[in-house]
Amino acid sequence: MTQHRLEPLRGQVVDVFDRDAPPAVTVSPGDTLVVRTLDARGYLEPQTTPGQARPQMFEPRRGHCLAGPIAVRGAEPGMTLAIHLTSIEVSNWGWTVAEGRDTAMNRRLGLVGAPASWLLWKLDSTTLTGISHRGCRVALAPFLGVIGVPPDEPGEHPTRVPSALCGGNIDCRALVAGSTLYLPVSLPGALLCIGDGHAAQGDGEVCGSAIECGMTTRMVIDLVESPPILTIHAVTPTQRVTLGFHEDLNEAAGQALDAMVTWMQSLYSLDRQTALAVASPVVDLHLTQVVNGVWGVHATLPCDLDVA
C-alpha cells in the first residue's frame, strides 16, 4: 500500500465543503495518509499575548481550515468510508477563547457582548499535558473535531453544522487514536476533509472552542459496502459510538439511540424491543456539543459487552 502526505499548503486546504473542489490527493483503499493540519482558524503563527492578531491561511476565513479534499478511488454513494485513526499528535501550542457572541448559551449565562477571554496553551505531545498562560494544567486527549464529506449538492457548504450523513464538525471527543470512524459516502470519490484539532475538550465544548491546535494525524482509509447502520458511527478502543444532530435535543438523542439500537440488533441478533431493553443498563447518551447550530448527542456501548 502507498503512503501519502498532506501539508497545510495552498491547494491542500479548504474552508468550505464543495463537491466540485479539486482533490488535494487521491488515495486507494488501504493506503496510509499522514496529514498535518493547522488549528480551526488556520493561524500560521502562535499568539504571544492573548487575543493578538496573527496571520491566517484564509483571509477572510469562511469556515474551519481543513486538509483536503481527499478523493478515495472506488468510493461511491451507498458505500461507507472506514477511517482508521492510527495516531494523533498535537502541535506545541494551542488556544481557547470564550467570546461574547449572541448565542443561546451566552444569553443563558448573561455573557452576550462580554469581552473575549483567551487561554494560550503550551502543549506537550509526549506527556500529553497542556499548561495555559494562567497556569491551568490539563491532561490531553487529542482528536479531530471535523471529519466530513460534502453533500451531493452544488455550491459551497459551511463547515460549522454537522450531520449524521456527511459528518463534518462533529466534535466528538471519543474519537481518539485507535478509533475507526465510519462515514457514509455521498458522492463519487467521497472528497473527505479533516481538521479542527482539539488537544482536549469536555462533552459539550461549552464555550465554542476546545484547546484548538495544529495536529498530525496518521490514518488508513478503507471502504465498506454493507455497514451495519447507514449513518455515521465509530468504534473506539473501548466503545461503539453512534451520533445524532438536530435543532431539537430530543430528535438528536433519538437519532443516536435509534442507530445504536439498530446496531445492537445486528451485533447480538436481537429483536428491536429486546435490544432497547439491553441498551437501558449499558448505553450512555452524551451531549457531544452544544455550540454548532444543532445539538449533538452520541450514544456509547462498551465493546466488551457480552450478550449470551
For each residue, the residues with C-beta under 8 A, 3 or more apart:
1: 28 30 31 32
2: 27 28 31 32
3: 31 32 33 34
4: 25 27 31 32 33 34
5: 33 34 35 36
6: 12 24 25 33 34 35 36 67 68 70
7: 12 36
8: 12 13 36 37 38 42 57 65 67 214
9: 12 13
10: 13
11: 24
12: 6 7 8 9 24 25 67 68
13: 8 9 10 24 38 42 57 58 65 66 67 68
14: 17 18 21 66 68 69 193
15: 42 57 58 61 62 63 64 65 66 159
16: 62 63 156 157 158 159
17: 14 148 149 150 151 156 157 158 159 166 168 193
18: 14 21 69 150 155 156 157
19: 150 151 152 153 154 187 191
20: 154
21: 14 18 69 150 191
22: 69
23: 26 68 69 70 71 189 191
24: 6 11 12 13 67 68 69 70
25: 4 6 12 33 70 71
26: 23 70 71 72 73 189
27: 2 4 31 33 70 71 72 73 221
28: 1 2 31 72 73 74
29: 72 73 74 221 222 223
30: 1 220 221 222
31: 1 2 3 4 27 28 220 221
32: 1 2 3 4 86 218 219 220
33: 3 4 5 6 25 27 70 217 218 219 220 221
34: 3 4 5 6 216 217 218
35: 5 6 67 194 216 217 218 219
36: 5 6 7 8 67 214 215 216
37: 8 65 66 67 144 194 195 196 197 214 215 216 217
38: 8 13 41 42 43 44 57 65 195 214
39: 42 43 65 94 95 196 197 212 213 214
40: 64 65 145 146 195 196 197 209 212
41: 38 56 61 65 212
42: 8 13 15 38 39 56 57 58 61 65
43: 38 39 46 47 54 55 56 95
44: 38 54 55 56 57
45: 54 55
46: 43 54 93 95 120
47: 43 50 51 52 54 95 118 120
48: 52
49: 52
50: 47 118 119 120 133
51: 47 97 116 118
52: 47 48 49
53:
54: 43 44 45 46 47
55: 43 44 45 59
56: 41 42 43 44 59 61 65
57: 8 13 15 38 42 44 61 65
58: 13 15 42 61 62 65
59: 55 56
60:
61: 15 41 42 56 57 58 65
62: 15 16 58 156 158 159
63: 15 16 66 158 159 160
64: 15 40 145 146 159 160 169 195 196
65: 8 13 15 37 38 39 40 41 42 56 57 58 61 195
66: 13 14 15 37 63 146 159 193 194 195 196
67: 6 8 12 13 24 35 36 37 70 193 194 195
68: 6 12 13 14 23 24 191 192 193 194
69: 14 18 21 22 23 24 150 191 192 193
70: 6 23 24 25 26 27 33 67 190 191 192 193 194 221
71: 23 25 26 27 75 189 190 191
72: 26 27 28 29 75 81 185 189 190 192 221 223
73: 26 27 28 29 189
74: 28 29 223
75: 71 72 79 81 185 188 189 190 223
76: 79 185 188
77: 152 185 186 187 188
78: 185 225
79: 75 76 184 185 223 224 225
80: 182 183 184 185 223 224 225 227 230
81: 72 75 149 181 182 183 184 185 190 192 221 222 223 224
82: 180 181 182 221 222 223 224
83: 147 180 181 182 183 192 219 220 221
84: 180 219 220 221 222
85: 88 143 144 175 176 177 178 179 180 181 217 218 219
86: 32 177 178 218 219 220
87: 177 217 218
88: 85 142 143 144 176 177 197 215 216 217 218
89: 125 142 215 216 217
90: 94 123 125 140 142 197 199 213 214 215
91: 94 123 125 197 213 214 215 216
92: 122 123 124 125
93: 46 120 121 122 123 213 214
94: 39 90 91 120 121 123 130 199 211 212 213 214
95: 39 43 46 47 118 119 120 121 209 211 212 213
96: 118 119 121 132 207 209 210 211 212
97: 51 116 117 118 119 207 208 209
98: 111 116 117 207 208 209
99: 116 207 208
100: 106 111 112 113 114 115 116
101: 106 112 208
102: 106 107 112 113
103: 106 107 112 208 291
104: 107 108
105: 108 109 206 290 291
106: 100 101 102 103 109 110 111 112 114
107: 102 103 104 110 112
108: 104 105
109: 105 106
110: 106 107
111: 98 100 106 114
112: 100 101 102 103 106 107
113: 100 102
114: 100 106 111 117
115: 100
116: 51 97 98 99 100
117: 97 98 114
118: 47 50 51 95 96 97
119: 50 95 96 97 132 133 134 136 211
120: 46 47 50 93 94 95 132 133
121: 93 94 95 96 130 131 132 133 199 211 213
122: 92 93 130 131
123: 90 91 92 93 94 129 130 140 199 211 213
124: 92 127 128 129 130 140
125: 89 90 91 92 128 140
126:
127: 124
128: 124 125 139 140 141 142
129: 123 124 137 138 139 140
130: 94 121 122 123 124 137 138 139 140 199 200 211
131: 121 122 135 136 137
132: 96 119 120 121 135 136 137 138
133: 50 119 120 121
134: 119
135: 131 132
136: 119 131 132
137: 129 130 131 132
138: 129 130 132 200 211
139: 128 129 130 200
140: 90 123 124 125 128 129 130 199 200 211
141: 128 173 176 199 200
142: 88 89 90 128 176 177 197 198 199 200 213 215
143: 85 88 172 173 174 175 176 179 197 198 201
144: 37 85 88 147 175 194 195 196 197 198 215 217
145: 40 64 169 170 171 195 196 197 198 201 210
146: 40 64 66 159 167 168 169 170 193 194 195 196
147: 83 144 167 168 170 175 181 183 192 193 194
148: 17 159 162 166 167 168 169 170 183 192 193 194
149: 17 81 166 167 183 184 185 186 187 190 191 192 193
150: 17 18 19 21 69 153 157 166 186 187 191 193
151: 17 19 157 163 165 166 186 187
152: 19 77 186 187
153: 19 150 157
154: 19 20
155: 18
156: 16 17 18 62
157: 16 17 18 150 151 153
158: 16 17 62 63 161
159: 15 16 17 62 63 64 66 146 148 168 169 193
160: 63 64 168 169 292 293
161: 158 168 169 245 292 293 294
162: 148 166 167 168 169 170 171 243 245 292 294 296
163: 151 166 167 168 245
164: 231 232 243 244 245 255 259
165: 151 184 186 231 232
166: 17 148 149 150 151 162 163 183 184 186
167: 146 147 148 149 162 163 170 181 183 232
168: 17 146 147 148 159 160 161 162 163
169: 64 145 146 148 159 160 161 162 196 292
170: 145 146 147 148 162 167 175 232 243 245 288 289 296
171: 145 162 196 198 201 205 210 288 289 292 296
172: 143 175 234 241 243 288 289 296 298
173: 141 143 176 198 201 202 203 288
174: 143 179 234 236 239 241 286 298 300
175: 85 143 144 147 170 172 179 181 234 236 241
176: 85 88 141 142 143 173 179 236 237
177: 85 86 87 88 142
178: 85 86 236 237
179: 85 143 174 175 176 234 235 236 237
180: 82 83 84 85 234 235
181: 81 82 83 85 147 167 175 232 233 234
182: 80 81 82 83 224 227 232 233 234 235
183: 80 81 83 147 148 149 166 167 190 192 232
184: 79 80 81 149 165 166 227 230 231 232
185: 72 75 76 77 78 79 80 81 149 190 223
186: 77 149 150 151 152 165 166 190
187: 19 77 149 150 151 152 190 191
188: 75 76 77
189: 23 26 71 72 73 75
190: 70 71 72 75 81 149 183 185 186 187
191: 19 21 23 68 69 70 71 149 150 187
192: 68 69 70 72 81 83 147 148 149 183 221
193: 14 17 66 67 68 69 70 146 147 148 149 150 159
194: 35 37 66 67 68 70 144 146 147 148 217
195: 37 38 40 64 65 66 67 144 145 146 215
196: 37 39 40 64 66 144 145 146 169 171 212
197: 37 39 40 88 90 91 142 143 144 145 212 213 214 215 217
198: 142 143 144 145 171 173 201 210 211 212 213
199: 90 94 121 123 130 140 141 142 210 211 212 213
200: 130 138 139 140 141 142 210 211
201: 143 145 171 173 198 205 210 211
202: 173 205 206 210
203: 173 286 287 288 289
204: 287 288 289 290 291
205: 171 201 202 208 209 210 289 290 291
206: 105 202 290 291
207: 96 97 98 99 291
208: 97 98 99 101 103 205 291
209: 40 95 96 97 98 205 212
210: 96 145 171 198 199 200 201 202 205
211: 94 95 96 119 121 123 130 138 140 198 199 200 201
212: 39 40 41 94 95 96 196 197 198 199 209
213: 39 90 91 93 94 95 121 123 142 197 198 199
214: 8 36 37 38 39 90 91 93 94 197
215: 36 37 88 89 90 91 142 144 195 197
216: 34 35 36 37 88 89 91
217: 33 34 35 37 85 87 88 89 144 194 197
218: 32 33 34 35 85 86 87 88
219: 32 33 35 83 84 85 86
220: 30 31 32 33 83 84 86
221: 27 29 30 31 33 70 72 81 82 83 84 192
222: 29 30 81 82 84
223: 29 72 74 75 79 80 81 82 185
224: 79 80 81 82 182 227
225: 78 79 80
226:
227: 80 182 184 224 230 233
228: 233 262 263 266 267
229: 233 242 259 262 263 266
230: 80 184 227
231: 164 165 184 242 243 255 259
232: 164 165 167 170 181 182 183 184 242 243
233: 181 182 227 228 229 240 241 242 243 259 263
234: 172 174 175 179 180 181 182 240 241 243
235: 179 180 182 239 240 241 303
236: 174 175 176 178 179 239 240 241 303
237: 176 178 179 303
238: 302 303 304
239: 174 235 236 300 301 302 303
240: 233 234 235 236 260 263 300 301 302 303
241: 172 174 175 233 234 235 236 298 299 300 301
242: 229 231 232 233 256 257 259 260 263 298 299
243: 162 164 170 172 231 232 233 234 255 256 259 288 296 297 298 299
244: 164 251 252 253 254 255 256 257 258 259 296 297 298 299
245: 161 162 163 164 170 252 255 292 294 295 296 297
246: 249 251 252 255 294 295
247: 251 293 294 295
248: 251 252 295
249: 246 252 253 295 297
250: 253 254
251: 244 246 247 248 254 255
252: 244 245 246 248 249 255 256 294 295 296 297
253: 244 249 250 256 257 285 295 297
254: 244 250 251 257 258
255: 164 231 243 244 245 246 251 252 258 259 297
256: 242 243 244 252 253 259 260 285 297 298 299
257: 242 244 253 254 260 261 279 283 285 299
258: 244 254 255 261 262
259: 164 229 231 233 242 243 244 255 256 262 263 299
260: 240 242 256 257 263 264 279 283 299 301
261: 257 258 264 265 272 275 276 279
262: 228 229 258 259 265 266 272 275
263: 228 229 233 240 242 259 260 266 267 301
264: 260 261 267 268 270 275 278 279 301
265: 261 262 268 269 270 271 272 275
266: 228 229 262 263 269
267: 228 263 264 307
268: 264 265 275 278 307
269: 265 266
270: 264 265 274 275 278 307
271: 265 274 275
272: 261 262 265 275 276
273: 276 277
274: 270 271 277 278
275: 261 262 264 265 268 270 271 272 278 279
276: 261 272 273 279 280
277: 273 274 280
278: 264 268 270 274 275 281 282 307
279: 257 260 261 264 275 276 282 283 301
280: 276 277 283
281: 278
282: 278 279 301 302 305
283: 257 260 279 280 299 300 301
284: 299 300
285: 253 256 257 297 298 299
286: 174 203 297 298 299 300
287: 203 204 290 295 296 297
288: 170 171 172 173 203 204 243 296 297 298
289: 170 171 172 203 204 205 292 296
290: 105 204 205 206 287 295 296
291: 103 105 204 205 206 207 208
292: 160 161 162 169 171 245 289 296
293: 160 161 247
294: 161 162 245 246 247 252
295: 245 246 247 248 249 252 253 287 290
296: 162 170 171 172 243 244 245 252 287 288 289 290 292
297: 243 244 245 249 252 253 255 256 285 286 287 288
298: 172 174 241 242 243 244 256 285 286 288
299: 241 242 243 244 256 257 259 260 283 284 285 286
300: 174 239 240 241 283 284 286
301: 239 240 241 260 263 264 279 282 283 305
302: 238 239 240 282 305
303: 235 236 237 238 239 240
304: 238
305: 282 301 302
306:
307: 267 268 270 278
308:
